[in-house]
Amino acid sequence: MNLQQVEFPHQNKMAQPLVSVIIPVYNRLNFLKEAVESVLRQTYKNYELIIVDDGSTDDTPLIKEIFPPIKYIRHPENKGVAAARNTGIKNSHGELLAFLDSDDLWLPEKLEKQVEFMNQNPDLLISQTEEIWIRNGKRVNPRKKHKKEGGNIFFRSLELCLISPSAVILKRELLKEVGLFDEDLKAAEDYDLWLRITWKYPVGLLPQPLVIKRGGHPDQLSRTTPVIDRYRIIALKKLLLSVPLSNAQRSAVLKELQRKCWIVYNGALKKNNSEIIDFCQNIAGETGIKLKGG
């Protein structure tokens, strides 16, 4: 879906907030309460907060009673995080869009400092902050390969996702150009979007850790989605076939696509997973890569 085909709601420009904060959630009321509280504690106040409940079956709908000022939207059934974020985007009004995963937290000055950073760098369309990582309740240090950088990060972003949704602010006009989150992707929907952005645009980095990224819980997509790399492979294929990459970019995408596809294909052969074997063979046929190592 292309965001250019989406009509956003209109408000009086004097009344609308500058920032729209979008939190997608599925069956995480306790986490969600803490996430919402971290938004309400922001020193910057010119924002709207939109909760998109992606068909939760627990007590998550109670959030609208606990925090009446929020805008609460509910999907009648679970559609996935990409669809939830897109619903939030299409029902938002701010010139700047900020996302917060329901299990993450913002430090109180996150919005204030990042809005100031965007104002100081008016040519930037997207920026993110540094973050503090918590795994199973304990602080951990990111590995070297996860180190954030500012500027043109496309080539490093091919291997793994270097942008965290909870740390991002981006201009609405950017999504009007590159499109929404891909709702066909059950996972790696953020990896897909960041590649569609970074092949063309730099990413600003505010080096202060203003986000607490919490992980290790059993319902994370990285734990519940089998063969998650298949969705990164789809994202790379899409990029290869739909974006006017430079020769250097195209070569790098093909190299990473072949590497990822070989890993997944080799694993599927060992497990005799015919579905994934066929998937990799189809990708190879569409892109011309070879299913071999190296």
ABEGO torsion letter per residue (X at the ends): XBAAABBBBBBBAAABBABBBBBBBBGBAAAAAAAAAAAAABABABBBBBBBBBGBABAAAAAAAABAABBBBBBABBAEAAAAAAAAAAABABABBBBBBAABBBBAAAAAAAAAAAAABAABABBBBBBBBBBGGBBBBBBAAABBBBEBAAAAAAABBABBAAABBBBAAAAAAAEBBBAABABGAAAAAAAAAAAABBBBBBABBABBBBBGBAABAAAABBGAAAAAAAAAAAAAAABBBBAAAAAAAAAAAAAAAAAAAAAAAAAGBAAAAAAAAAAAAAAGBBBBBX
